[in-house]
Amino acid sequence: MRQIILDTETTGIDPKQGHRIIEIGCVEMIDRKLTGNHYHVYINPERVVEQEAIDVHGITNEYLADKPVFKTIAQEFLEFIQGAELVIHNAAFDIGFINHEFALLRQGFPKVETVCGVIDTLALARKKHPGQKNNLDALCKRYFIDNSSRTLHGALLDSEILAEVYLTMTGGQRALLLAGGDDDSDGDDDGGSQIRRLPNDRPALKVISAGEDELAHHKRKLDYIQKQSGNCLWLADKPAN
């Protein structure tokens, strides 16, 4: 399955007020592994970037002055995402802006949702963690994902971080292995954790056996589970009910 983790930066918050996209960042995953393939571009919005937006992403009008306009990258961008499943945090925002840019060209570009599947990780997070903060920074903190390099918003960096958040939130995988890399995994991989082989010359691990008190406490715990459930699978000699 081909998935594209996508993020945009814009001149403001509402395309209906004339705001435009100034950065697109995408990373590609196939079968829940990063391929190393990505799409990243800065775009001249042909209008002023508001200071409130600059304070968020740090992308200035001067920096964008010599960048390509959207119409020059529209086709290649569409070809990169077409047929993939897009993974976006607050998808309605980014999809709304992309569809607005395509519509401005008046060249018959399709709406994104008609040529791509869309997964909204914000909706997933709200379902999984109701009543809690579910922005990208909050999710990184919740899942112990390092986002220390994220001092400002940036589309490519945010898409890379979102890829790790998405994998952790949906399957527990934290290592973003490149497809075809030397992961040396065995068995069927459903996107969970990878099996990593330790070197043959590693020192022998120290084995620490449980003491008598620990064994007695463990036995009492199993007896309690058996009494409550009637079927403690870890108890070799089950007491009579």
C-alpha positions as CSV (number, residue, x, y, z in Angstrom):
1,M,0.0,0.0,0.0
2,R,1.4,3.4,-1.0
3,Q,0.8,6.2,1.5
4,I,1.9,9.8,1.3
5,I,2.3,11.8,4.5
6,L,1.6,15.3,3.5
7,D,1.7,18.8,5.1
8,T,1.4,22.3,3.8
9,E,2.3,25.8,5.0
10,T,0.2,28.8,3.9
11,T,-0.1,32.6,3.9
12,G,-3.0,32.4,6.3
13,I,-5.8,30.2,7.5
14,D,-8.6,30.6,4.9
15,P,-8.4,30.1,1.1
16,K,-11.8,31.8,0.8
17,Q,-10.0,35.0,1.9
18,G,-7.4,34.7,-0.8
19,H,-4.8,32.8,1.2
20,R,-2.4,30.5,-0.8
21,I,0.0,27.6,-0.3
22,I,3.6,28.5,0.2
23,E,5.2,25.1,1.0
24,I,4.3,21.5,0.3
25,G,6.1,18.6,2.0
26,C,5.4,14.9,1.4
27,V,7.1,11.6,2.4
28,E,6.3,8.3,0.8
29,M,5.6,5.0,2.6
30,I,5.0,1.7,1.1
31,D,3.7,-1.1,3.3
32,R,4.4,1.1,6.4
33,K,8.0,1.7,5.5
34,L,9.6,4.9,4.4
35,T,11.0,4.6,0.8
36,G,13.2,7.6,0.9
37,N,11.1,9.2,-1.8
38,H,9.7,12.6,-1.0
39,Y,8.3,15.7,-2.6
40,H,9.1,19.2,-1.3
41,V,8.7,22.6,-2.8
42,Y,8.4,26.2,-1.8
43,I,5.9,28.3,-3.7
44,N,5.6,32.0,-4.5
45,P,2.0,32.7,-3.5
46,E,1.7,35.8,-5.6
47,R,0.5,37.7,-2.6
48,V,1.8,38.9,0.8
49,V,2.4,36.4,3.6
50,E,0.7,37.7,6.8
51,Q,3.0,38.3,9.7
52,E,0.9,36.0,11.9
53,A,1.7,33.2,9.5
54,I,5.4,34.1,9.4
55,D,5.5,33.9,13.1
56,V,4.3,30.2,12.9
57,H,6.5,28.9,10.0
58,G,9.2,31.5,9.6
59,I,8.9,31.7,5.8
60,T,9.2,35.3,4.7
61,N,8.0,37.2,1.6
62,E,11.6,37.8,0.7
63,Y,12.5,34.1,0.7
64,L,9.5,33.2,-1.5
65,A,10.1,36.0,-4.1
66,D,12.1,33.8,-6.5
67,K,10.2,30.5,-5.9
68,P,8.0,28.9,-8.6
69,V,4.3,29.7,-8.7
70,F,1.8,26.9,-8.1
71,K,0.8,26.5,-11.7
72,T,4.3,25.4,-12.6
73,I,4.4,22.6,-10.1
74,A,0.7,21.6,-10.1
75,Q,1.1,18.7,-12.6
76,E,4.1,17.1,-11.0
77,F,2.6,17.4,-7.6
78,L,-0.6,15.7,-8.7
79,E,1.4,12.9,-10.3
80,F,3.3,12.3,-7.1
81,I,0.1,12.0,-4.9
82,Q,-2.3,10.5,-7.4
83,G,-3.6,7.0,-6.4
84,A,-2.0,7.1,-3.0
85,E,-3.6,7.2,0.4
86,L,-2.8,10.6,1.9
87,V,-2.1,10.8,5.7
88,I,-2.7,14.4,6.9
89,H,-3.1,16.0,10.3
90,N,-6.3,18.1,10.1
91,A,-6.9,16.9,6.5
92,A,-9.8,19.3,5.8
93,F,-7.3,22.3,6.1
94,D,-4.7,21.0,3.7
95,I,-7.1,19.4,1.2
96,G,-9.2,22.6,1.2
97,F,-6.1,24.6,0.2
98,I,-4.9,22.2,-2.4
99,N,-8.3,22.0,-4.1
100,H,-8.5,25.8,-4.0
101,E,-5.1,26.0,-5.8
102,F,-6.2,23.5,-8.4
103,A,-9.5,25.3,-9.0
104,L,-7.7,28.6,-9.5
105,L,-5.9,27.2,-12.5
106,R,-9.1,26.4,-14.4
107,Q,-7.4,23.5,-16.2
108,G,-9.7,20.6,-15.1
109,F,-7.6,19.4,-12.2
110,P,-9.5,17.0,-10.0
111,K,-10.4,17.4,-6.4
112,V,-7.8,15.6,-4.3
113,E,-10.3,13.3,-2.6
114,T,-11.4,11.9,-6.0
115,V,-8.0,10.6,-6.9
116,C,-6.6,9.8,-3.4
117,G,-7.7,8.2,-0.3
118,V,-7.4,10.4,2.8
119,I,-6.7,9.6,6.4
120,D,-7.1,12.4,8.9
121,T,-4.7,11.7,11.9
122,L,-6.4,14.5,13.9
123,A,-9.7,12.6,13.7
124,L,-7.9,9.4,14.6
125,A,-6.2,11.0,17.6
126,R,-9.5,12.6,18.8
127,K,-11.2,9.2,18.7
128,K,-8.3,7.5,20.5
129,H,-7.7,10.3,23.0
130,P,-11.0,12.1,23.6
131,G,-10.9,15.3,25.6
132,Q,-7.1,15.6,25.3
133,K,-4.8,17.9,23.2
134,N,-4.2,16.2,19.9
135,N,-2.0,18.6,18.0
136,L,1.2,17.3,16.6
137,D,3.4,18.5,19.5
138,A,1.0,16.9,22.0
139,L,1.0,13.6,20.2
140,C,4.8,13.6,20.0
141,K,4.9,14.1,23.8
142,R,2.3,11.4,24.4
143,Y,4.1,8.9,22.2
144,F,7.7,9.9,23.3
145,I,8.6,11.0,19.8
146,D,11.5,13.5,19.6
147,N,10.4,16.7,17.9
148,S,13.1,18.9,19.4
149,S,14.1,20.1,15.9
150,R,10.6,21.5,15.4
151,T,11.1,25.1,16.6
152,L,8.9,26.4,13.8
153,H,6.4,24.7,11.5
154,G,7.8,23.3,8.3
155,A,5.9,21.1,5.8
156,L,8.6,18.5,5.1
157,L,9.8,18.2,8.8
158,D,6.2,18.0,10.0
159,S,5.3,15.3,7.5
160,E,8.3,13.3,8.7
161,I,7.3,13.7,12.3
162,L,3.7,12.9,11.4
163,A,4.8,9.6,9.7
164,E,6.3,8.5,13.0
165,V,3.2,9.6,15.0
166,Y,0.9,7.8,12.6
167,L,2.9,4.5,12.7
168,T,3.0,4.6,16.5
169,M,-0.7,5.5,16.8
170,T,-1.9,2.8,14.4
171,G,0.4,-0.1,15.0
172,G,3.2,0.6,17.5
173,Q,6.1,0.7,15.0
174,R,8.6,3.4,15.9
175,A,11.6,2.6,13.6
176,L,11.1,4.2,10.3
177,L,13.0,1.7,8.3
178,L,13.6,2.3,4.6
179,A,11.9,-0.2,2.3
180,G,14.5,-2.8,1.2
181,G,16.8,-1.8,4.1
182,D,18.8,-4.2,6.3
183,D,16.0,-4.7,8.9
184,D,16.5,-8.5,8.9
185,S,12.9,-9.2,10.0
186,D,11.4,-12.6,10.2
187,G,7.8,-13.7,9.8
188,D,4.8,-11.8,8.6
189,D,5.2,-8.1,9.2
190,D,1.9,-6.3,9.8
191,G,3.6,-2.9,10.4
192,G,4.5,-3.8,14.1
193,S,7.9,-3.9,15.7
194,Q,10.9,-5.2,13.7
195,I,13.0,-8.2,14.9
196,R,16.6,-7.0,15.3
197,R,19.4,-9.6,15.5
198,L,22.0,-9.0,18.2
199,P,25.7,-9.6,17.2
200,N,27.0,-13.2,17.8
201,D,29.9,-11.9,19.8
202,R,27.8,-9.9,22.3
203,P,28.5,-10.6,26.0
204,A,26.3,-13.2,27.7
205,L,23.3,-11.7,29.5
206,K,23.2,-12.0,33.2
207,V,20.2,-14.1,34.4
208,I,18.6,-13.0,37.7
209,S,16.3,-15.6,39.2
210,A,13.3,-14.6,41.3
211,G,13.7,-15.0,45.0
212,E,11.4,-17.1,47.3
213,D,9.4,-14.0,48.4
214,E,8.9,-13.0,44.8
215,L,7.8,-16.5,43.7
216,A,5.3,-16.6,46.6
217,H,3.9,-13.2,45.7
218,H,3.6,-14.3,42.1
219,K,1.7,-17.5,43.2
220,R,-0.7,-15.4,45.3
221,K,-1.4,-13.1,42.4
222,L,-2.1,-16.1,40.1
223,D,-4.4,-17.6,42.7
224,Y,-6.3,-14.3,42.9
225,I,-6.7,-14.2,39.1
226,Q,-7.9,-17.8,39.1
227,K,-10.5,-17.0,41.8
228,Q,-11.8,-13.9,40.0
229,S,-11.8,-15.3,36.5
230,G,-12.1,-19.0,36.9
231,N,-9.5,-19.6,34.2
232,C,-6.0,-18.4,34.9
233,L,-3.9,-19.6,31.9
234,W,-0.6,-19.0,33.7
235,L,-1.4,-21.2,36.7
236,A,-0.1,-24.7,36.1
237,D,-1.9,-26.4,39.0
238,K,-5.3,-24.5,39.3
239,P,-7.0,-24.7,42.7
240,A,-10.4,-26.1,42.7
241,N,-13.3,-23.6,42.3
